[in-house]
Amino acid sequence: MSLTVRSIGPACTIQDQGRIGYLDQGLSRSGAADILALHEGAALLGQRPDLAALEMAGMGGVFEATRDMQIALTGAPMQASVDGSPLVWNASHTLAAGQRLQIGAAAKGTYGYLHVGGGIDSAPFLASRSTHLTAKVGRAVQAGDDLPVGATPGKAGRKLRVEDRFSGGLLRVVPSFQTAMFDPATLERFTKTTFQRGTRANRMGMQLESDSEGFAAKGQLNVLSEVITPGDIQMTGTGNPFILLPECQTTGGYPRIATVLPCDLPRAAQTPAGGQLRFEFVTMEQATALMAAFASDLARLPGRVEALVRDPHDIADLLSYQLISGMISATE
């Protein structure tokens, strides 16, 4: 059983939660830019969150089912329809054999996700199915590809209410290795500055711009290359911050002013070009509590799933349904 790709936008890749444990060999985690979207799709389909899905960067494509299957749509909201009938986002649906699913551009946010019942069953590499474009592990999905689908069918007709994380906002950060190299005035200016996501962004990282002067660290030219991770905020030679994302390099020598909490990385990655971001330092104790709350929220996602009630206006074949099951007399 597979999902055939008839057309596809650029930089659409298969992603799961990534491969961990290979930083010392020069391979970063990769995995979904919005890890929360993976958990939402799993909750909608009633399956494990470690299964692979299709990550669509700004634009989807056209897909045809070879057999009946269940799908779910999460992440950045995109226009979606099956054979011309619109589909609800953040919901799971049945895709019958021969039907075509069309997914357009993101209405807001950056990364949309197409999940299938049983997950995308591509060949794993180092215990993960995640594509890592910069490391040349796998490749972007292309028109004509057949995406293999797992045997477990999944559940359809369910929806989730999600908070908006697709328009920027506040990111909580903790001090990084070089935070002390930035003087107190620079750190205060950093937290009081409203940044905009620039046009330079991909799965490696995203550049931020502002009207403020650059942010320089004392002795930054003497920083040695050392291990870096997703969420680190590097200050380049121009003084512009870069937030590192799942396909970031494993080492770097730019000073890091702070590190975004993993629970806030979905909001960072989903910020569209021009979207505004601000930063707030929290203590390690606060960070630990925030991460524990995030883990609890993920565990509770399956319990938040609701039945999907279709709008009659969106049912193209409404008149083919038996809407009246019988009659009673008003006088008897």
N, C-alpha and C positions, 0 to 999 in steps of 0.2 A: 504494500500500500504506500502511495506517495502523493505528494502535492507537486504538480508540475508548474514550473515558473514560466509564464508566457511573456511577461515583461517585468522589468525590475529597475528601481532607481539605483544610483551609484552608492557604493560603500554600505550595502546591506550585507550583513554577515550572520552566521550562526554563532550564538553565544549561550553559555551557561554561567555558572558561578565562577568559572576560571580555574586555572591550575596553580596550585600553591606549592611552594617548596623548591623553586628553581631559580631564585634570585641570585644565588651564588654561582649559577651557571649562565647568567646573563639573560634569563628569560623572565619577564614580569608576568603578573597574574593574568592579564587580559580579562575576559568575562564581560558580562553585561555592564554597560555604562550606568544603567539604572537598575540596581539589584532589587529594589522594591518592586519593580514591574514584573520580575520573574516570580516573586512570591504571590503577587496579585493574580497572575495568570494561572499559577498552580492552584490557588484557592478556588478560582472560578471553574476549573476543570476537575477539581477534586483529586489532584495528583501531587507528586513530590516536587518541591521547588528546585531540585538540582537538575531537572530535565532541561534540554536545550530548546531554545526558541529562535525565531528570526528577528534580529534587531534591524530596524529600518531607520536610516539616518535622514530624517527630513522628508522622505518620499518613499512610498510603498511600491506596489506593482500590481500585476494581474496574475492570479494563481488558479489552477484548475484541479479539482479533486478527482483522483482516479477511482476512489471508493468513498462510501459514506464515511464522514469523520466529524469530530467535534473540534472547534477552534475557539480561541479566546483572543481578545484584543485589549492591550493595556499600554501604559506609557503615554507618550505625547499623543493627544487626540488627533486622529486623521479621518478624513472622509472615507467611509467604507460602505460597500454594497455587494450584494450577491445577485447576479443577473439583473442588475438595475434596481433592486429593492434595497433601501438603506438599512444599515446595521447599527445597533447601539454600541458605542465604545465602552470599555470597562465591563464587558459582558462576554458570555460564552454562547456559541451558536452551533447549529448543525449545518454542515456543508455536505450536500448530497453529491453522489458520483456524477460527474459531468458538469456540475455547477462551477461558475467562475466567480471568484472573489476579487474585487477590485478595491485597492487601497490607494488613496491619493496623498496629497501633501499634508504636512502637519499644520493644524490650525493654530497651535501654540506648542511651545516646547521644542524638543529636538529629536528624541529617540522614541519611536513607536515599536511595539512588539506584537508579533503574530505567534501565538502558541497553538499547538495541536495536541489532541489527546494522545498520550503515550510519548510525547516529546519528539523532536526531530532526531531520528536515530542514525545520525552520520557516524562515521568511524572515529572513535576517540583517539587522541594522541596525548600521552602522558596523563592519562586519567581524566581528560577533559575534551569536550567537543568544541571548545571556544576557538574561533578564528583569531589569529594574532597577525594582523597585516604587516606590521613593521618587522616582525621576526620571520615573516614568510611561512607561518604555520597556517595552512589552509589559504583560501582566497575569498574574495567577495562573491556572493551569489550572482549568477548570470542567467539571462534568458535561455530557456532550454533545459535548465537543471531540473532534476527530479529530487525533491527533498524527501528522503525516506521517513516514514511515520511509524512510531512505535505501535505495539499491538494493543496496549490498553486504551480503550475508547475514550475515556473521560466523560464529563457531564456537560450538558448544554442547558440553555434556558435559565442562566443565573447572571446576576449583576453585582457590582460592588460600587459603593459610594466612596470616592477618594478625594483627599484634599488637594488643592491646587499646588503643585510643585513645579509648574511649567512656566513661570513668569519671573523667576529670580527671587530675591528676598534676602533674608538674613542667614548667614552661614556661621555656625559656631566653630571656633578654632582653639587649639592648644599650642603652647610654645613649641618651637622646633629646635634643632641643634644650634642654629645661628641666631635665634631671636635676640639673645643678649648682645649681639653685635650691632643692633639697631638702637639708637639712643631713645630715651623715653619720649621725647617730642615727636620723633618719627613714628614710633609705635602708636602714639595717641592720634596722630594725623591719619595713620593707616585705618584705625577703627572708626574715625569720623568721616572718612571719604566714601562717597557713593561711586562705585565702579560700574562700567558698562562692559558686557562681554563683547570683545572685538570679533572681527571676521576671521582671525587666525585661530581656528579651533578644529580639533579632530579627536580621535580616541586616545591620542597621546596626551593632549592637554589643551587648555584654552587660555588665550591672552585676555587680560583685563585692561581697560583704558579708563582714564579719568582726566579731569581738568586740573588735578593737583600736579605739582612738580614730582619728579621721580623719587623713589624710595631707595636710598643707598645705605649700605651697612659699612661700618668702620672696618677697614682692612679686608674688604670683600675680595680683593685680588689675591689674597693669601689663602683662601678657602681651598682645601684639598677635596678632590672627588671622593665621595663616599656614598653609601647606599641611600637610595631615595625610594619613596613609596607613593601610591596614589593618594591624593589629598594634600601632599606637600605643596606649599606656595613658594615658588622660586622667584627671586628678583633678578631679572636679566640686567645686562650692562646698561640698558636704557632706563632702568628703574621701573619698568612695567612688570607687574606680577603675572605669573603663569600658574594656574591650578593644574597639577598633574592628574591625569586620568588613567584608566586601567591599562593602556598600552604604553605607559611612560617607560623611559629608559630605566635601567636598574641602578646606575650611578650618575652623579652629577656634581659640579663644583660651584654652581650659583648659590648664593646664600638663601636660606629658607627662613622667611619671616614668621611662618606659622604652618600648622597642618590642619586641614578641614576634618572634622569628625566624620567617620565612615557613614554615620546615619544621615549626614547632610550632603553627602556626595551625590545622591540622586537629584537633589535640587540644583546642585552646581552643574552637573552634566546636562540637565534638562533646560537650563537657562538659554533662551534663544539669543541670536545676535542682537545687540542693543539692549538686552535685558539688564536690569540693575541688580547689583549685589552689594551687600555690606557685610562686615566681619565683626564678630564679638569674641573676645578671649574668655574662656572658661577655665576653671581649675581642673586638675586631673580627677578630683573627687566628683565634680559636676559632670565631667565628661563620662566617667564610669557610670554614673546614674542615668545619663541620657542614653548611653549605649544599651544599658539594661532595659530601659523603657522601650527602646526601639526593637530589641529582640522579643520582648513581650508582645508588642504590637504585631510583629510578624507572626508569632505563634497564634494570635487571636484572629488573624485574617479569615481562616475558613469559617469561623463562627459569625462573621459579618456578612457573608454572602446572602443575597436575597433572591427571590424568584423574579425572573425577568418577565414583566407584563408588557406585551407588545402594544403599540399605539395602532388602533384600527386604520388610521390615516396612512400608516406605512405598510399595510398588508395589501400587496398588489392584487392578490387573488381572493380578496375578502368575500366576494359573492359566491365563491365555490364552497365556503364553509356552511355547515348546518348550524345556523344561528338560533333556530327555534326548535325545541325538542318536543313541543306538544302544545295543547290548548286546554283551558278550563272555561267553564261558563260563568259569566258575571252575574247571572240571574239564579243559578242553582246553589 
